[in-house]
Amino acid sequence: MQEQPEQPPFAPGLIARVELTVTDADTAQAVGSGDVPVLGTPRVLALAEAATVAATAARMPAGSTTVGVRVELEHRAATPVGRTVTAEARLAKVDGRRLLFEVTVTDGDEIVAEGRVERVLVDRQRFVERASRAS
């Protein structure tokens, strides 16, 4: 009997959304990326990455995780405290262990930010052990 090749756990088209209601702790002033009381770019990026993690969560192989390796993000619009933004990540391409996501962050109908996040599928334990040795 011939063994079936293992199916990749992820396929293009996976989508996830996460929301954030902007608080004072999310502002550029609070995160050190500027001096204005609007949603800071580092928080926009963290939200976009959270959406990519959510997109793969249900199909993550045991003992594996993904790590971010490349980001391209255009932060287009300011979002004041109290507004809710939604990040959507769509898996656009799978290349072996590399996963390329297209991400969009919106405030209602307005695009706050968009770009791409690349993640790589890794063995969690080996990754953590290597990182510990490096420090």
PENORUR-V761980 format. One record per backbone hydrogen bond with DSSP energy under -0.5 kcal/mol. CO is the residue of the C=O (numbers start at 1). NH is the residue of the N-H. If there is no record, write none. Layout:
BEGIN
CO;NH + CO;NH
END
This chain:
BEGIN
11;14 + 14;91 + 16;89 + 18;87 + 20;22 + 20;85 + 22;82 + 23;26 + 24;27 + 26;40 + 27;31 + 28;32 + 28;33 + 28;34 + 36;28 + 36;29 + 36;38 + 37;81 + 38;28 + 40;43 + 40;44 + 41;45 + 42;46 + 43;47 + 44;48 + 45;49 + 46;50 + 47;51 + 48;52 + 49;53 + 50;54 + 51;55 + 52;56 + 53;56 + 53;57 + 54;58 + 56;59 + 56;60 + 57;60 + 61;64 + 63;124 + 63;125 + 65;122 + 67;120 + 70;118 + 72;116 + 73;75 + 74;76 + 74;114 + 79;39 + 80;83 + 83;22 + 83;85 + 85;20 + 86;106 + 87;18 + 88;104 + 89;16 + 90;92 + 90;102 + 91;13 + 93;100 + 95;98 + 97;121 + 98;95 + 99;101 + 99;119 + 100;92 + 100;93 + 101;103 + 101;117 + 102;90 + 103;115 + 104;88 + 105;112 + 105;113 + 106;86 + 107;110 + 110;107 + 110;112 + 112;76 + 112;77 + 113;105 + 114;74 + 115;103 + 116;72 + 117;101 + 118;69 + 118;70 + 119;99 + 120;67 + 122;65 + 122;124 + 123;127 + 124;128 + 125;129 + 126;130 + 127;131 + 128;132 + 129;133 + 130;134 + 131;135 + 132;135
END
